[in-house]
Amino acid sequence: MTTALLMTKANVNPFISLLVALVLGGVLGCLNGLLIHYIRLTPFIVTLATGSVFTGIVYVITRGMPIVGIPDSVSIIGQGMLGGVLPYPTIIMFVILILIVLMLKYTTFGRHIYAIGGNEYASSIVGIRVGRVKVMVYTLSGLLASLAGILMVLRLASSQVNIGEDWNMPSITAAVLGGTSMSGGSGNVVGSFIGALLMGVLSNSITLLGISSYWNDIVTGIVILVAVIIDALREKN
């Protein structure tokens, strides 16, 4: 929404608008991290609440109406293809996937993330600055969420206010299916990516088989329940 408003209403340079939206996403993610670590609030509740607040702000500003008129100079990023075969958003996705895999595996910051997820108290004892790492993680999360929103706006050449409202549960399901532990400390980005592919295949299969779309939520719920049970049994063993 920020990108679309700046480009269409404020006549800000499209690329500056993209940068502002990315920074804003990082700032909002940082806010979540500060609330979670320094005020000791439950992460799931905080992100759920702030997400609801942010969504409400979008509806208040836009009055629920789509924002159109995205310039072709930037919409090509969401709609264009490399060599007429590979979409630019897909290229961006794989680049980010590789960068995060390398970060988690080969940097101190990445190892600290796993350590804090496994045992936050032990991590603080050995000298890891838990607060700083957690805030940075949430900032990165907000930045990537903002990037996803920008790519969707550029893909559609408009800002649809209700896009992404029902993506929370499939996102969690994809991560759990990919091997991410709900208790923290284990999992990887490649696994989450594979889990997202499985969720996409499952959703498309329901459509192709002519099954009512109402079953999609039921199947998603069953899949995540089974995945969580398997994760709990794995942790117990």
KOLKOLTI-649039 format. One line per field, with one value per atom (N, C-alpha, C): x, y, z. Coordinates in nm, 3 decimals, m for minus. Example, Ala and Ser with C-alpha at 12.3 -4.5 7.8 and 13.67 -1.06 7.14 Angstrom:
! KOLKOLTI-649039
u = c(1.319 1.230 1.320 1.285 1.367 1.290)
v = c(m0.569 m0.450 m0.330 m0.225 m0.106 0.003)
w = c(0.780 0.780 0.780 0.708 0.714 0.787)
//
This chain:
! KOLKOLTI-649039
u = c(0.082 0.000 0.086 0.191 0.279 0.339 0.387 0.446 0.344 0.225 0.121 0.079 0.062 0.021 0.126 0.250 0.357 0.368 0.355 0.372 0.253 0.131 0.011 m0.048 m0.036 m0.099 0.000 0.123 0.221 0.320 0.309 0.398 0.547 0.578 0.716 0.779 0.908 0.979 0.950 0.912 0.873 0.978 1.104 1.209 1.234 1.218 1.226 1.107 0.991 0.873 0.896 0.960 0.992 1.085 1.185 1.282 1.215 1.127 1.056 0.971 0.902 0.818 0.901 1.017 1.105 1.151 1.191 1.237 1.124 1.003 0.889 0.860 0.869 0.849 0.950 1.077 1.180 1.153 1.107 1.078 0.965 0.859 0.747 0.787 0.873 0.925 1.010 1.089 1.171 1.083 0.971 0.877 0.827 0.794 0.753 0.862 0.986 1.097 1.116 1.104 1.119 1.010 0.887 0.775 0.792 0.837 0.850 0.963 1.079 1.193 1.194 1.179 1.200 1.078 0.958 0.840 0.794 0.864 0.841 0.699 0.652 0.520 0.531 0.422 0.420 0.431 0.529 0.551 0.427 0.358 0.243 0.135 0.109 0.004 0.044 0.171 0.218 0.206 0.257 0.253 0.110 0.024 m0.116 m0.184 m0.156 m0.219 m0.170 m0.038 0.016 m0.026 m0.035 m0.082 m0.224 m0.309 m0.446 m0.449 m0.363 m0.356 m0.313 m0.208 m0.157 m0.261 m0.333 m0.439 m0.549 m0.586 m0.689 m0.648 m0.521 m0.471 m0.483 m0.452 m0.463 m0.607 m0.702 m0.843 m0.889 m0.841 m0.880 m0.830 m0.704 m0.644 m0.706 m0.726 m0.775 m0.927 m0.994 m1.140 m1.180 m1.089 m1.116 m1.111 m1.070 m1.066 m0.926 m0.917 m0.785 m0.718 m0.585 m0.507 m0.448 m0.481 m0.436 m0.345 m0.288 m0.203 m0.055 m0.012 0.129 0.208 0.314 0.391 0.451 0.457 0.515 0.663 0.730 0.874 0.909 0.814 0.839 0.750 0.633 0.546 0.609 0.706 0.777 0.852 0.889 0.959 0.869 0.741 0.648 0.589 0.588 0.522 0.617 0.741 0.834 0.897 0.962 1.028 1.167 1.259 1.394 1.397 1.428 1.430 1.293 1.188 1.053 1.014 1.094 1.069 1.056 1.154 1.160 1.114 1.004 0.953 1.053 1.060 1.151 1.124 0.997 0.974 1.033 1.031 1.090 1.241 1.304 1.449 1.482 1.403 1.425 1.409 1.308 1.284 1.404 1.459 1.572 1.698 1.718 1.832 1.824 1.707 1.688 1.703 1.650 1.661 1.808 1.888 2.031 2.102 2.071 2.137 2.105 1.981 1.942 2.003 2.008 2.072 2.218 2.288 2.428 2.444 2.352 2.358 2.342 2.242 2.216 2.327 2.392 2.491 2.632 2.666 2.806 2.835 2.736 2.762 2.735 2.801 2.780 2.636 2.580 2.441 2.347 2.371 2.287 2.296 2.417 2.433 2.369 2.375 2.311 2.160 2.102 1.958 1.918 1.993 1.964 1.985 2.090 2.120 2.009 1.962 1.856 1.725 1.699 1.578 1.582 1.701 1.714 1.705 1.776 1.774 1.816 1.719 1.747 1.830 1.799 1.870 2.016 2.042 2.180 2.257 2.189 2.254 2.301 2.218 2.258 2.375 2.380 2.489 2.624 2.624 2.750 2.789 2.712 2.752 2.682 2.584 2.511 2.416 2.417 2.329 2.190 2.114 1.985 1.891 1.881 1.789 1.820 1.945 1.984 1.955 1.986 1.964 1.814 1.732 1.588 1.528 1.570 1.520 1.562 1.685 1.733 1.655 1.619 1.543 1.404 1.339 1.206 1.214 1.322 1.341 1.355 1.435 1.452 1.321 1.244 1.114 1.021 1.019 0.936 0.982 1.113 1.169 1.127 1.136 1.099 0.948 0.870 0.725 0.688 0.758 0.737 0.774 0.884 0.927 0.822 0.767 0.663 0.541 0.503 0.390 0.416 0.538 0.575 0.568 0.622 0.619 0.476 0.389 0.249 0.183 0.212 0.158 0.207 0.336 0.391 0.339 0.312 0.259 0.118 0.037 m0.102 m0.115 m0.008 m0.011 m0.117 m0.146 m0.242 m0.226 m0.279 m0.273 m0.412 m0.430 m0.558 m0.549 m0.636 m0.621 m0.638 m0.710 m0.735 m0.640 m0.540 m0.443 m0.358 m0.347 m0.262 m0.329 m0.456 m0.523 m0.534 m0.544 m0.562 m0.437 m0.320 m0.196 m0.124 m0.174 m0.102 m0.092 m0.206 m0.205 m0.127 m0.145 m0.062 0.087 0.126 0.268 0.324 0.246 0.288 0.295 0.195 0.191 0.312 0.348 0.463 0.591 0.608 0.728 0.734 0.621 0.618 0.640 0.577 0.597 0.743 0.810 0.950 1.047 0.998 1.085 1.118 1.056 1.080 1.010 1.084 1.027 0.949 0.831 0.750 0.811 0.899 0.966 1.096 1.136 1.255 1.382 1.484 1.615 1.647 1.549 1.576 1.486 1.533 1.460 1.552 1.511 1.590 1.500 1.553 1.475 1.439 1.530 1.502 1.383 1.380 1.268 1.136 1.138 1.017 0.974 1.072 1.042 0.974 1.027 0.966 0.826 0.811 0.679 0.579 0.625 0.538 0.497 0.592 0.559 0.454 0.468 0.372 0.233 0.228 0.100 0.038 0.122 0.072 0.016 0.090 0.044 m0.087 m0.097 m0.218 m0.338 m0.318 m0.427 m0.470 m0.372 m0.403 m0.471 m0.430 m0.490 m0.638 m0.672 m0.813 m0.894 m0.834 m0.903 m0.917 m0.807 m0.807 m0.901 m0.916 m1.004 m1.151 m1.176 m1.314 m1.377 m1.293 m1.344 m1.376 m1.480 m1.521 m1.406 m1.390 m1.282 m1.296 m1.418 m1.440 m1.359 m1.322 m1.243 m1.097 m1.058 m0.917 m0.874 m0.958 m0.925 m0.924 m1.015 m1.021 m0.893 m0.855 m0.733 m0.611 m0.604 m0.489 m0.480 m0.594 m0.595 m0.550 m0.597 m0.558 m0.408 m0.358 m0.215 m0.128 m0.162 m0.078 m0.091 m0.209 m0.226 m0.139 m0.140 m0.056 0.092 0.131 0.271 0.315 0.228 0.262 0.273 0.184 0.190 0.322 0.360 0.486 0.604 0.598 0.705 0.713 0.597 0.596 0.652 0.616 0.669 0.819 0.866 1.010 1.085 1.029 1.093 1.095 0.988 0.978 1.083 1.102 1.200 1.343)
v = c(m0.120 0.000 0.126 0.126 0.242 0.277 0.174 0.194 0.255 0.197 0.243 0.386 0.418 0.553 0.657 0.627 0.723 0.747 0.640 0.653 0.721 0.688 0.736 0.862 0.880 0.996 1.109 1.072 1.174 1.204 1.127 1.147 1.136 1.046 1.022 0.929 0.946 0.859 0.712 0.630 0.491 0.411 0.428 0.350 0.399 0.529 0.580 0.528 0.516 0.462 0.318 0.240 0.102 0.096 0.184 0.187 0.227 0.327 0.373 0.260 0.187 0.077 m0.033 m0.062 m0.162 m0.120 0.006 0.058 0.055 0.093 0.092 m0.050 m0.148 m0.286 m0.330 m0.289 m0.321 m0.255 m0.131 m0.057 m0.124 m0.164 m0.230 m0.366 m0.437 m0.563 m0.541 m0.435 m0.400 m0.371 m0.302 m0.274 m0.402 m0.501 m0.631 m0.692 m0.686 m0.742 m0.672 m0.542 m0.466 m0.503 m0.514 m0.550 m0.690 m0.780 m0.921 m0.942 m0.882 m0.909 m0.822 m0.693 m0.603 m0.589 m0.619 m0.615 m0.758 m0.856 m0.999 m1.041 m1.001 m1.041 m1.168 m1.241 m1.364 m1.332 m1.389 m1.354 m1.372 m1.485 m1.511 m1.406 m1.370 m1.271 m1.134 m1.097 m0.966 m0.952 m1.050 m1.041 m1.047 m1.124 m1.131 m0.996 m0.935 m0.807 m0.694 m0.684 m0.577 m0.596 m0.722 m0.748 m0.699 m0.719 m0.670 m0.517 m0.456 m0.309 m0.255 m0.314 m0.267 m0.283 m0.397 m0.420 m0.317 m0.287 m0.186 m0.049 m0.014 0.115 0.123 0.012 0.008 0.033 m0.031 m0.013 0.131 0.188 0.325 0.422 0.406 0.499 0.483 0.359 0.333 0.324 0.317 0.298 0.168 0.073 m0.055 m0.057 0.054 0.063 0.033 m0.037 m0.066 0.060 0.060 0.171 0.128 0.201 0.164 0.274 0.245 0.345 0.327 0.204 0.176 0.198 0.276 0.304 0.177 0.175 0.061 0.042 0.152 0.145 0.051 0.032 m0.060 m0.184 m0.174 m0.291 m0.403 m0.367 m0.468 m0.565 m0.518 m0.605 m0.720 m0.693 m0.797 m0.877 m0.819 m0.885 m0.938 m0.888 m0.925 m1.062 m1.111 m1.241 m1.232 m1.305 m1.312 m1.411 m1.361 m1.448 m1.499 m1.434 m1.477 m1.608 m1.655 m1.785 m1.775 m1.710 m1.707 m1.572 m1.567 m1.440 m1.375 m1.244 m1.170 m1.198 m1.205 m1.237 m1.371 m1.468 m1.599 m1.588 m1.507 m1.485 m1.421 m1.319 m1.251 m1.350 m1.437 m1.535 m1.627 m1.678 m1.770 m1.700 m1.574 m1.498 m1.482 m1.444 m1.427 m1.561 m1.667 m1.800 m1.839 m1.818 m1.852 m1.766 m1.637 m1.546 m1.586 m1.620 m1.657 m1.791 m1.885 m2.015 m1.993 m1.910 m1.881 m1.810 m1.716 m1.642 m1.736 m1.824 m1.914 m2.015 m2.055 m2.163 m2.113 m1.996 m1.956 m1.827 m1.765 m1.641 m1.662 m1.580 m1.585 m1.553 m1.456 m1.417 m1.536 m1.611 m1.726 m1.833 m1.860 m1.959 m1.912 m1.782 m1.727 m1.743 m1.733 m1.751 m1.892 m1.992 m2.130 m2.150 m2.091 m2.108 m2.050 m1.931 m1.867 m1.944 m1.996 m2.077 m2.204 m2.262 m2.384 m2.362 m2.259 m2.230 m2.085 m2.000 m1.857 m1.827 m1.894 m1.867 m1.907 m2.027 m2.074 m1.983 m1.934 m1.844 m1.716 m1.662 m1.540 m1.564 m1.685 m1.719 m1.722 m1.775 m1.787 m1.657 m1.553 m1.422 m1.373 m1.447 m1.402 m1.289 m1.182 m1.069 m1.100 m1.167 m1.223 m1.115 m1.004 m0.898 m0.842 m0.815 m0.757 m0.855 m0.983 m1.082 m1.096 m1.101 m1.117 m0.998 m0.878 m0.758 m0.757 m0.799 m0.805 m0.907 m1.019 m1.123 m1.070 m1.002 m0.949 m0.834 m0.759 m0.653 m0.713 m0.819 m0.888 m0.948 m1.002 m1.058 m0.951 m0.834 m0.725 m0.676 m0.673 m0.631 m0.726 m0.855 m0.955 m0.956 m0.935 m0.926 m0.806 m0.695 m0.575 m0.601 m0.671 m0.704 m0.791 m0.888 m0.973 m0.891 m0.796 m0.710 m0.623 m0.571 m0.487 m0.567 m0.688 m0.772 m0.805 m0.824 m0.852 m0.731 m0.612 m0.488 m0.471 m0.495 m0.480 m0.588 m0.705 m0.814 m0.781 m0.723 m0.692 m0.552 m0.472 m0.333 m0.254 m0.297 m0.228 m0.281 m0.206 m0.248 m0.292 m0.421 m0.477 m0.494 m0.427 m0.419 m0.553 m0.647 m0.774 m0.885 m0.853 m0.954 m0.996 m1.125 m1.176 m1.193 m1.157 m1.167 m1.311 m1.406 m1.546 m1.629 m1.565 m1.637 m1.681 m1.641 m1.671 m1.821 m1.890 m2.032 m2.113 m2.089 m2.162 m2.139 m2.019 m1.990 m2.072 m2.079 m2.160 m2.307 m2.351 m2.491 m2.526 m2.436 m2.459 m2.475 m2.389 m2.395 m2.526 m2.566 m2.690 m2.812 m2.811 m2.922 m2.932 m2.816 m2.814 m2.852 m2.887 m2.935 m2.833 m2.716 m2.616 m2.657 m2.661 m2.702 m2.587 m2.615 m2.512 m2.468 m2.550 m2.514 m2.440 m2.427 m2.349 m2.431 m2.374 m2.435 m2.526 m2.560 m2.647 m2.607 m2.643 m2.606 m2.530 m2.515 m2.441 m2.381 m2.285 m2.212 m2.301 m2.388 m2.478 m2.568 m2.618 m2.702 m2.626 m2.501 m2.418 m2.393 m2.375 m2.356 m2.479 m2.596 m2.721 m2.737 m2.699 m2.705 m2.614 m2.495 m2.403 m2.462 m2.529 m2.596 m2.705 m2.782 m2.887 m2.829 m2.716 m2.652 m2.602 m2.548 m2.503 m2.617 m2.728 m2.846 m2.897 m2.898 m2.947 m2.860 m2.728 m2.635 m2.645 m2.654 m2.665 m2.799 m2.904 m3.035 m3.034 m2.966 m2.956 m2.888 m2.782 m2.710 m2.795 m2.862 m2.943 m3.063 m3.116 m3.232 m3.192 m3.062 m3.015 m3.021 m3.031 m3.035 m2.892 m2.877 m2.745 m2.675 m2.545 m2.469 m2.460 m2.487 m2.484 m2.592 m2.695 m2.803 m2.763 m2.655 m2.613 m2.583 m2.509 m2.476 m2.600 m2.693 m2.816 m2.897 m2.913 m2.990 m2.922 m2.788 m2.715 m2.736 m2.728 m2.748 m2.888 m2.988 m3.126 m3.146 m3.089 m3.103 m3.042 m2.921 m2.857 m2.931 m2.985 m3.061 m3.186 m3.257 m3.377 m3.341 m3.230 m3.188 m3.151 m3.083 m3.045 m3.169 m3.266 m3.390 m3.463 m3.471 m3.536 m3.462 m3.329 m3.248 m3.273 m3.281 m3.305 m3.442 m3.543 m3.679 m3.683 m3.610 m3.604 m3.541 m3.432 m3.364 m3.454 m3.530 m3.619 m3.729 m3.781 m3.890 m3.838)
w = c(0.000 0.000 0.000 0.081 0.090 m0.045 m0.112 m0.245 m0.341 m0.344 m0.437 m0.405 m0.278 m0.239 m0.278 m0.251 m0.281 m0.431 m0.510 m0.654 m0.721 m0.674 m0.744 m0.685 m0.554 m0.490 m0.462 m0.420 m0.384 m0.496 m0.606 m0.722 m0.686 m0.593 m0.555 m0.658 m0.682 m0.775 m0.740 m0.839 m0.812 m0.735 m0.769 m0.704 m0.560 m0.538 m0.401 m0.320 m0.383 m0.316 m0.272 m0.358 m0.322 m0.202 m0.202 m0.092 0.039 0.033 0.153 0.211 0.123 0.168 0.234 0.179 0.238 0.377 0.388 0.518 0.620 0.577 0.668 0.716 0.626 0.666 0.771 0.752 0.850 0.984 0.982 1.106 1.183 1.112 1.178 1.234 1.161 1.212 1.337 1.335 1.451 1.572 1.548 1.656 1.721 1.639 1.693 1.781 1.732 1.807 1.942 1.943 2.069 2.169 2.120 2.208 2.264 2.180 2.221 2.320 2.294 2.381 2.507 2.491 2.605 2.695 2.642 2.728 2.761 2.704 2.733 2.696 2.579 2.532 2.447 2.436 2.358 2.208 2.140 1.998 1.910 1.924 1.837 1.857 1.983 2.012 1.961 1.979 1.934 1.783 1.710 1.563 1.511 1.578 1.539 1.561 1.677 1.712 1.622 1.604 1.520 1.374 1.330 1.195 1.176 1.278 1.272 1.269 1.349 1.351 1.216 1.159 1.029 0.920 0.924 0.826 0.840 0.964 0.989 0.938 0.956 0.907 0.755 0.689 0.542 0.499 0.567 0.532 0.560 0.669 0.703 0.598 0.557 0.461 0.323 0.279 0.143 0.134 0.251 0.255 0.183 0.180 0.119 m0.032 m0.092 m0.238 m0.290 m0.404 m0.462 m0.513 m0.515 m0.567 m0.701 m0.805 m0.939 m0.995 m1.111 m1.176 m1.148 m1.119 m1.094 m1.224 m1.222 m1.345 m1.406 m1.538 m1.608 m1.578 m1.539 m1.513 m1.399 m1.305 m1.193 m1.199 m1.262 m1.269 m1.351 m1.436 m1.514 m1.423 m1.302 m1.207 m1.164 m1.151 m1.109 m1.223 m1.344 m1.455 m1.563 m1.563 m1.668 m1.647 m1.752 m1.746 m1.807 m1.749 m1.802 m1.918 m2.038 m2.154 m2.193 m2.141 m2.171 m2.105 m2.009 m1.946 m1.795 m1.730 m1.585 m1.532 m1.456 m1.402 m1.308 m1.311 m1.223 m1.074 m1.029 m0.888 m0.847 m0.939 m0.909 m0.893 m0.977 m0.966 m0.832 m0.795 m0.667 m0.552 m0.562 m0.457 m0.439 m0.549 m0.539 m0.488 m0.527 m0.478 m0.327 m0.277 m0.133 m0.061 m0.121 m0.062 m0.044 m0.146 m0.139 m0.035 m0.032 0.063 0.208 0.235 0.372 0.411 0.317 0.345 0.382 0.306 0.334 0.468 0.496 0.622 0.741 0.735 0.847 0.868 0.760 0.770 0.796 0.743 0.746 0.823 0.883 0.958 1.107 1.186 1.332 1.366 1.296 1.319 1.297 1.192 1.162 1.270 1.318 1.425 1.554 1.579 1.699 1.693 1.575 1.560 1.603 1.555 1.594 1.744 1.797 1.939 2.027 1.992 2.070 2.056 1.937 1.918 2.000 2.017 2.095 2.244 2.293 2.437 2.458 2.477 2.490 2.615 2.725 2.850 2.840 2.785 2.768 2.673 2.572 2.476 2.544 2.632 2.703 2.797 2.854 2.947 2.874 2.752 2.678 2.607 2.628 2.577 2.452 2.402 2.285 2.326 2.250 2.279 2.224 2.307 2.265 2.214 2.288 2.248 2.111 2.086 1.957 1.843 1.864 1.759 1.729 1.833 1.812 1.740 1.778 1.710 1.564 1.537 1.399 1.318 1.380 1.311 1.273 1.367 1.338 1.237 1.242 1.142 1.003 0.993 0.865 0.818 0.911 0.876 0.819 0.883 0.833 0.698 0.678 0.550 0.438 0.464 0.362 0.336 0.443 0.425 0.338 0.361 0.280 0.135 0.113 m0.023 m0.094 m0.020 m0.078 m0.118 m0.031 m0.063 m0.184 m0.193 m0.309 m0.438 m0.436 m0.556 m0.597 m0.499 m0.531 m0.595 m0.542 m0.600 m0.743 m0.765 m0.899 m0.993 m0.940 m1.020 m1.071 m0.982 m1.016 m1.077 m1.068 m1.113 m1.038 m0.917 m0.831 m0.689 m0.594 m0.455 m0.411 m0.390 m0.345 m0.193 m0.120 0.025 0.096 0.035 0.103 0.064 m0.021 m0.060 0.060 0.083 0.189 0.324 0.336 0.466 0.515 0.423 0.462 0.439 0.441 0.414 0.542 0.658 0.782 0.807 0.803 0.833 0.729 0.598 0.501 0.520 0.563 0.585 0.700 0.809 0.924 0.885 0.810 0.766 0.681 0.589 0.502 0.584 0.685 0.768 0.846 0.905 0.984 0.895 0.778 0.684 0.640 0.635 0.594 0.702 0.820 0.927 1.034 1.029 1.133 1.261 1.369 1.497 1.560 1.610 1.675 1.808 1.862 1.987 1.962 1.836 1.802 1.797 1.733 1.734 1.618 1.535 1.422 1.305 1.186 1.065 0.971 0.847 0.751 0.644 0.571 0.472 0.354 0.314 0.201 0.235 0.357 0.399 0.393 0.439 0.435 0.290 0.202 0.060 0.002 0.037 m0.011 0.047 0.175 0.238 0.167 0.125 0.052 m0.082 m0.148 m0.276 m0.255 m0.147 m0.117 m0.092 m0.019 0.006 m0.123 m0.213 m0.343 m0.425 m0.426 m0.501 m0.443 m0.311 m0.244 m0.280 m0.273 m0.305 m0.451 m0.541 m0.684 m0.716 m0.645 m0.668 m0.632 m0.524 m0.483 m0.592 m0.651 m0.759 m0.884 m0.923 m1.046 m1.036 m0.916 m0.897 m0.888 m0.893 m0.889 m0.751 m0.648 m0.511 m0.466 m0.389 m0.341 m0.268 m0.295 m0.234 m0.083 m0.033 0.112 0.183 0.109 0.168 0.187 0.123 0.128 0.272 0.344 0.483 0.571 0.545 0.623 0.603 0.478 0.446 0.505 0.493 0.549 0.699 0.768 0.912 0.951 0.877 0.906 0.883 0.774 0.742 0.852 0.896 0.999 1.131 1.162 1.286 1.285 1.173 1.160 1.170 1.105 1.107 1.248 1.322 1.460 1.548 1.530 1.608 1.580 1.452 1.417 1.480 1.478 1.538 1.689 1.755 1.899 1.933 1.854 1.876 1.854 1.753 1.725 1.840 1.893 2.007 2.130 2.149 2.265 2.257 2.136 2.119 2.132)
//
